[in-house]
Amino acid sequence: MRTYVCSLVAMTLVLPVSSATSARDDVVRLVRLPPGGIQPQAAVDDKGIVHVVYFTGEPAAGDLFYAQLANDGTFTKAIRVNSEPGSAIATGTVRGARLAVGRGGRVHVAWNGSGRATPNASNGSSPMLYARMNEARTSFEPQRNVLRFAVGIDGGGAVAADARGRVIVAWHAGGPDSKEEGDRRVWLAESADDGQTFARERAVSNIETGACGCCGMDGLINARGEIFFLYRSAREVMNRDNYLLASRDGGKTFRSVLMQRWGVGACPMSTYDLVEANGVVLAAWETGGQVQYARVDVDIQTPTVIVPPGAQPRRHPSLAVNARGEVLMSWSEGTGWQRGGSVAWQVFDRTGAALPHAGRTAGVAVWSLTAAIARPDNGFTIIY
């Protein structure tokens, strides 16, 4: 039996639970994935349905599964997302699946292909794979590679969708003549028909920033049709800065905004999160071992950054916002290469002030992270 501890900071009792039950206080509930599940991604649609995608199996060549999370903390019967067994990858944490919900509640999933995944990119390298739920919402259509031109995919990508039928899969890679991280760029493959077809990818980031080869991304299309993507640069090796790409013209053009600098001569293997609620878009990232978030928009110049109290090394942030505008940030602590750790969290009021609801408990598996959602009762759930 797994042992859980009581966080004296949060005064939150975390009880032993199985994968189908949740530990709860008055605000924050913890839910374990089904046995063997890691790297949860979650999204709540406009009907309140909680959609969850997670990884199982061999980290270098495993499978993705989709389920819905019920109010009592149980999961529906899982459906496999990838049509080719073993075509997903979890190694490094950053390369796993990303999830978006589009028109009519249709689920879209994108992920880095494993070494055994097909079809490959044109030069034989790993593909950027995509699958969408079928019309009947009973299974996923066969996976497709949306990478045709860009080569050298490594770190994780992103997927964004909206109620108008637009779906965008993004990743960072080099062009045919790419030599190093410093000339990698962010690429987008776009669909205007709910993911039925995709145009050939195009580069949207400035080539001068480069892109951190083994870091993740995230993307979002807000209710106004504005598009956002987060990624990490790789200028001159030492500059691993956080950048926001923002478009107000449907993706025809993007502003590139420096969100925060980070000088480190190594790949941080970090991830990002974007969420929209109550007409506001929030972005979360890691810099120097600390997670943080900020409100963003297409005209942002310098973000006002909100940081949770404490200095424990923190990674892989996830955000959720309730109807009152309160924000839950969850993250991982103690995780690293082939090392699991703990889940931790902090709730903030709508101004960014820390509330008493915070905690930490063991249980984040190797290569895993957390996913946060807001509940209809204005509480929050963390899936891990």
Rosetta blueprint (number, residue, H / E / L):
1 M L
2 R L
3 T L
4 Y L
5 V L
6 C L
7 S E
8 L L
9 V L
10 A L
11 M L
12 T E
13 L L
14 V L
15 L L
16 P L
17 V L
18 S L
19 S L
20 A L
21 T L
22 S E
23 A E
24 R E
25 D L
26 D L
27 V L
28 V E
29 R E
30 L E
31 V E
32 R L
33 L L
34 P L
35 P L
36 G L
37 G L
38 I E
39 Q E
40 P E
41 Q E
42 A E
43 A E
44 V E
45 D L
46 D L
47 K L
48 G L
49 I L
50 V E
51 H E
52 V E
53 V E
54 Y E
55 F E
56 T E
57 G E
58 E E
59 P L
60 A L
61 A E
62 G E
63 D E
64 L E
65 F E
66 Y E
67 A E
68 Q E
69 L E
70 A L
71 N L
72 D L
73 G L
74 T L
75 F E
76 T L
77 K L
78 A L
79 I E
80 R E
81 V L
82 N L
83 S L
84 E L
85 P L
86 G L
87 S L
88 A E
89 I L
90 A L
91 T L
92 G L
93 T L
94 V L
95 R L
96 G L
97 A L
98 R E
99 L E
100 A E
101 V E
102 G L
103 R H
104 G H
105 G H
106 R L
107 V E
108 H E
109 V E
110 A E
111 W E
112 N E
113 G E
114 S L
115 G L
116 R L
117 A L
118 T L
119 P L
120 N L
121 A L
122 S L
123 N L
124 G L
125 S L
126 S L
127 P L
128 M E
129 L E
130 Y E
131 A E
132 R E
133 M E
134 N L
135 E L
136 A L
137 R L
138 T L
139 S L
140 F E
141 E L
142 P L
143 Q L
144 R E
145 N E
146 V L
147 L L
148 R L
149 F L
150 A L
151 V E
152 G L
153 I L
154 D L
155 G L
156 G L
157 G L
158 A E
159 V E
160 A E
161 A E
162 D L
163 A L
164 R L
165 G L
166 R L
167 V E
168 I E
169 V E
170 A E
171 W E
172 H E
173 A E
174 G E
175 G L
176 P L
177 D L
178 S L
179 K L
180 E L
181 E H
182 G H
183 D H
184 R L
185 R E
186 V E
187 W E
188 L E
189 A E
190 E E
191 S E
192 A L
193 D L
194 D L
195 G L
196 Q L
197 T L
198 F L
199 A L
200 R L
201 E L
202 R E
203 A E
204 V L
205 S L
206 N L
207 I H
208 E H
209 T H
210 G L
211 A L
212 C L
213 G L
214 C L
215 C L
216 G L
217 M L
218 D E
219 G E
220 L E
221 I E
222 N L
223 A L
224 R L
225 G L
226 E L
227 I E
228 F E
229 F E
230 L E
231 Y E
232 R E
233 S L
234 A L
235 R E
236 E L
237 V L
238 M L
239 N E
240 R L
241 D L
242 N E
243 Y E
244 L E
245 L E
246 A E
247 S E
248 R L
249 D L
250 G L
251 G L
252 K L
253 T L
254 F L
255 R E
256 S E
257 V E
258 L E
259 M E
260 Q E
261 R L
262 W L
263 G E
264 V L
265 G L
266 A L
267 C L
268 P L
269 M L
270 S L
271 T L
272 Y L
273 D E
274 L E
275 V E
276 E E
277 A E
278 N L
279 G L
280 V E
281 V E
282 L E
283 A E
284 A E
285 W E
286 E E
287 T E
288 G L
289 G L
290 Q E
291 V E
292 Q E
293 Y E
294 A E
295 R E
296 V E
297 D L
298 V L
299 D L
300 I L
301 Q L
302 T L
303 P L
304 T L
305 V E
306 I E
307 V L
308 P L
309 P L
310 G L
311 A L
312 Q L
313 P L
314 R E
315 R E
316 H E
317 P E
318 S E
319 L E
320 A E
321 V E
322 N L
323 A L
324 R L
325 G L
326 E L
327 V E
328 L E
329 M E
330 S E
331 W E
332 S E
333 E E
334 G L
335 T L
336 G E
337 W L
338 Q L
339 R E
340 G L
341 G E
342 S E
343 V E
344 A E
345 W E
346 Q E
347 V E
348 F E
349 D L
350 R L
351 T L
352 G L
353 A L
354 A E
355 L E
356 P E
357 H E
358 A E
359 G E
360 R E
361 T E
362 A E
363 G E
364 V E
365 A L
366 V L
367 W L
368 S L
369 L L
370 T L
371 A E
372 A E
373 I E
374 A E
375 R L
376 P L
377 D L
378 N L
379 G L
380 F E
381 T E
382 I E
383 I E
384 Y L
